[in-house]
Amino acid sequence: MEHIDTAVIHRFDTRSSRPCEFCRELDPQFPERRPLDQMVATSRRAVASAHLTEDGYVRHRMLELRQKTSREPVTAA
């Protein structure tokens, strides 16, 4: 789990976390995720590495990659 900040690894207390806004907006299955998979550390932005679980991290990264690949390619003119 080297992709997750060491401060986040030990922070499974949901009082110091909040739902990830990025995932909530883009993932239609967000409400069905396990509660810990929805959460990010309060002290961090809604980025993949702020997720409290590896599954949350992976799902966040998949959404980011899906968003990048769905954009129109930039063409040089």
C-alpha positions in Angstrom: 0.0 0.0 0.0 2.8 2.4 -0.8 0.5 4.6 -2.8 -1.4 5.7 0.3 0.1 8.4 2.5 1.4 6.8 5.8 -0.7 9.3 7.8 -3.8 7.9 6.1 -2.9 4.3 6.7 -3.4 4.6 10.4 -6.5 6.8 10.1 -9.5 4.5 10.0 -11.5 6.6 12.4 -14.4 7.9 10.4 -14.6 11.0 12.7 -11.5 12.3 10.8 -12.8 11.5 7.4 -15.5 12.5 4.9 -17.1 11.1 1.7 -15.1 11.8 -1.4 -16.8 14.5 -3.5 -15.1 13.4 -6.7 -16.3 9.8 -6.4 -19.7 10.9 -5.3 -20.2 13.0 -8.4 -18.8 10.6 -11.0 -19.6 7.1 -9.7 -23.2 5.9 -10.1 -22.5 3.0 -7.7 -21.0 5.3 -5.0 -23.9 4.7 -2.5 -23.4 0.9 -2.8 -19.7 1.1 -1.8 -18.7 0.0 1.7 -18.7 3.1 3.9 -14.9 3.0 4.4 -14.4 2.8 0.7 -16.3 6.1 0.3 -14.2 8.0 2.8 -11.1 10.3 2.4 -9.0 11.9 5.1 -10.5 15.2 6.1 -7.1 17.0 6.0 -6.6 16.2 2.3 -8.3 17.1 -0.9 -10.5 14.5 -2.7 -7.6 12.7 -4.4 -7.1 8.9 -4.8 -4.3 8.7 -2.2 -6.5 10.3 0.4 -8.9 7.3 0.4 -8.8 5.3 3.6 -8.9 1.9 1.8 -7.1 0.4 -1.2 -10.4 -0.4 -2.8 -11.5 3.3 -2.5 -8.1 4.3 -4.0 -8.5 1.9 -7.0 -12.1 3.0 -7.7 -11.1 6.6 -7.6 -8.2 6.0 -10.0 -10.5 4.2 -12.4 -12.8 7.1 -12.4 -9.9 9.5 -13.1 -8.7 7.4 -16.0 -12.2 7.0 -17.4 -12.6 10.8 -17.2 -9.3 11.3 -19.0 -10.0 8.8 -21.8 -13.5 10.2 -22.5 -12.2 13.7 -23.3 -11.9 14.9 -26.8 -8.2 14.6 -28.0 -6.4 17.9 -28.4 -5.2 18.4 -32.0 -2.4 20.6 -33.1 -3.6 23.2 -35.6 
